């Protein structure tokens, strides 16, 4: 029996190895995937390649002998991807889940150190500072635990640790000192870069399971940049009058809340994807097949 491209199924050395039923019996979908040659014939209304006007010039048909080998490479790649997921899913499911729960006390610590709160409750600053320091170090540790998944997580962990230590140092520097600006700007740059690396690492890790979520992670750093920009505008708006300053402040607060909530949602969704993922039954690598 000849298949659509003219090869003989009886003499094909790949038939049993790839469990191929043949184009005629399998509607042009051999090797558990669609065949481009068969799809081309169906689109043009041909039962086989030999009735096509471009039969002798078709580059796709000329490469028909490589189709089985390409399928083996595809299966190897898929099997390797699934094995990699099986190794990384427990780590991602555990540590990203803990990172999700850590965001709440981190945001609470930030609120406790706001001037408006500390003026009303002086003890809140001490509690907030201690909580922020401990949560910052824990967050850095959780990122470091994800290093076996992607090496970029190590960079994000180091940035988080540096930010946490610099924030602690800044507390002991008088507000009127120029060191506040000298150390504050590098701290802001490191913070933004660390977040950028973290978000892109999350995106790369979760992309095999959820491409839309990965795209969301890649866009989140832009939202962070917009939130930081609104804080800078707030500083400038102070000189433009109280009404404009109030509008800018409301916009800045809204962006900060939206960013924090979006980040928490993405962490939760990422952890859930990995915690719910179960490895499919896959054959071993094709290198064991006698070619």
Secondary structure, DSSP 8 states (H G I E B T S, - for coil): -B-TTS-BSTT-TTTTTTT---TTTTTT-GGGS--HHHHHHHHHT-SSGGGSTTGGG-HHHHTGGGHHHHHHHHHHHHHHHHHHHHHHHHHHHHHHHHHHHHHHHHHHHHHHTSHHHHHH-THHHHHHHHHHHHHHHHHHHHHHHTTTT-THHHHHHHHHHHHHHHHHHHTTS-TTSTHHHHHHHHHHHHHHHHHHHHHHHHHHHHTTT-HHHHHHHHHHHHHHHHHHHHHHHHHHHGGG-HHHHHHHHHHHHHHHHHHHHHHHHHHHHHHHHHHH---------GGGS--
